[in-house]
């Protein structure tokens, strides 16, 4: 991180954790993800015992427990992450402090990255406790940590991409509610692209398959680390931040 980004980062981080929204998002995320993990673990144990009693093989932990859990967590991101990113620029615009911010000796990129990294810090605060959930069942089943960590890396990259999109929508308006609604709509569209590909064919099917964000995440949740999936998330995040930078520059000179 560049040193001239740090003042913006710490300013934004302080503002974030002074806001009750951050704590509400954290509480809601921990509660929902905890429920998902307990529910899926219970179902996994029941079906695993039924499979063993019928002479079936062991149910794969990654496929039947961890991947579904991480998939459910990914869905909660659609609803919660726009609440994190909505205030990035819209609050500054509404309060009128964005003009003052632009007069300080920081570039637009410094301001953007400082705010983005602050949002990523809150994302890490959401994910780190959730990464420890499998430890509760470590004494009962064999855990394959490298494959599990690939899934959690996928969750982080998915969240980072969602936040980048949310920061972009925040730069479009001074109303936080509108920014959150736009962010939610954009993320929902990205989510349903994987459904649309099933009704397409040929070129359009291949295009939708490559564009659908959940397709790339699901590969990582299965323990697969592929360069194309990593590149997808990094390029998508980079493009969203680039678009945000262009919005800031255009509004700055009006």
N, C-alpha and C positions, 0 to 999 in steps of 0.2 A: 504494500500500500504506500503510495507516495505521501511524503511528510505533509504536503499542503492539503491533503485530503483529511488528515486527522482532525483538525479543528471542526470541520463540518461534520465529520463522523461522530465525534464526541458530543457536539451540540445536538445533533439529531437523536443520538442514543439517549441522552439525558431527557430530551423532550418526549421521546417515545415512552420511557419508563415512568415518567411523571403522569402520563395519560392513563385513565382507568381502562381505556379500550385494550391496551396491551395485556393487562391482567385478566380481563374478561375473555380475550381470545385464548390466552394460555390455559385458563381454567376450563373453558369449553373444550379445547383440544385434548387436554389430559383426560377429562371426563369421558368424552366420546371415544377416544382411542383406547382407554382402559376398558370401556364396555365392549368394544369390538374385540379386543384381545381375549377377554374373559369368555365371551360368547363363542368365538371361533375355536378357542382352546377346548372348551367343554364339548362342542360338537365334534371336534377332531378326536377327542378321547373316546367318545361314545361310538363313533363310526369305526375307529381303529379296533376297538374291542370286538365289535360286531364282525368286522372283516376277519379278525384272527380266529374267532369262534367258528366261522364258516370255512376255515381252512384257506382263506385268502392271504395274500402277502401283506407285508407292512405297508401302511399308507405313508407316502412320502411326506415328510414334515414340511419341506419347502413348498411343495406343490399344493398341499391341502390345508396348511395352516398359515405359514408366513406370507406367502404370495397373496392369498385372499385378505389377510390383515393389512398388508401394505397397500393393497388396492383400495380398501375401504378408507384408509388414512388419506390416500390420494384424492378421494372424492371430497373429504372434509376440507381439503385445501381450496377447492373451488369456492366454498362459502366463507372461509375464514381469512384467507390471504388477502382478498381485496380490502378487508378491514384494516390490515396492516399497512398496505401501500396507499390507501385512499388519501391520507393526510400529507403525503410526501411533498407535493407542491400546491395542492388545492388550499390547504390551510394557510400557507404563506401568502397566496394570492388574496384570500379573503381578508386576512388581517392587515395586508398591505406591507408586510415585511419583506416580500420578495424583491421589491425595488432596492431596499437597503442591502439585501444580501448580494445583489448583482453589483453593487458599488464597492463591495469589499474586494481585497486583492486575491480573489480566487477566480479561477476560470469556470466556465459553465460545466466543464467535465468534472472539475473538482467537486462542485456542488452536487452534481448528479451522482457521482460515485460515492461521495460521503453519505448521502441519503440512502442509496441503494445498499451499501454495506451495513448500515444501521438496521435496515429491514432484514438483511440476511442474518444478522446477529440474533434478532428475535426469532427467526426461523430455526436457527440452531438451538435456541433455548426451548423451542417446541419439540424438536426431534431428539435431542440427546437423552432425556429421560425415557422416551419411547424405545430407543435402541436397547435399553436395559430390560425391557419386558421379557424377552426370551430367557433371561437368566433365571426367571421364576420357574421355568420348566426344565432347566439344564440338568437337574438331578434325576429326571424321569426319561428323557430322550437324548439322543446324541445330536448335538447341534453342529452344523457345518458353517462355522463363522465366516469364512471367505465369501460363500454364496449369500449369506445373510447380509453381510456388509455391502455387497454389490446392490442389493435391494434398497438398503438405506441410503446408499449413495444416489441411487435413482430417485428416491424420495426428495433428497436435498436438491438435486438438479432440477427436478420437476417443480419444486417449490420456488427455486431461484428464478426459473423461467416465468412462473406465474406472477411473481413479485415484479419482475421486469415489465411484464405486460401491465400490471397494476400501476406502476410508477408512470408509465406512458399515459394511461387514462387519467391519472391524477394531474398530469401536466396540461390536459385539455380543458379543465374546468376549475372554477374556484369553489365549487360545491362538493363537499366530501361525500355526501350521499349519492350524488350523480356520478362521481368518480368510482365509488364502490359498485354502483349498478352497472356502469360501463365495463368495469373490470370483470364483474361476475358474468355478464353477457359474453364477453370475449373468451373467458375461460370455459364457459359452457359450450361455446361453439367449437373450441379446440377439442373438448371432451367428446362431443357427438360425431366428430369426423370419422371416428373408427366405426360408428354405426352406419354411416352413409356409404362406406366402401362396400358393404355387403350387397347393396343394391346397384352398384356400378359394375362396369366391366371394361376390359382393355386398358387403354391409357389412363382413363379417369380412375379406375380402380387402383392402379399402381400409384398414381399421384396422391390419392386420398390415403392410401396405405402408408406412404412415406411422410405425409403431412400430419397424420393423426398422432398427437402427442402421447396418447395412452399406449399406442403400439410400441413406442420406443421405451416407455417406462416399464411395460409388462415384460419385456425381454430382460431388463435389469432385475426386476423382482423375481425372476426365475433363476437368478444367479449368473446370468450371462453378461459379460462386459464386452461390448462390441464398439469399435471405433465409430461406426456410423451413428450409434445412439448417443455417444458422448458428444460427437460433433454436432448433432441435431440440437441438443440442449444448449450448448455453448453458442452456436450460431443464432439460434432463436433469441436467446437472452441478449446477445450482442446487437442483433438487429433492433430489438425493442428499445434498448438503451440508446442506440443511434437515432432512432425515430424520435425519442424523447428529447434528445439534444437538439435536433432540428426544430422541434416545437418550441423549445425554450429560446432558441436564437431568433426564431421568427417573431415571437411575442415580445421579445426584448427590444426590438427595433421598431415596433409599431408606434 
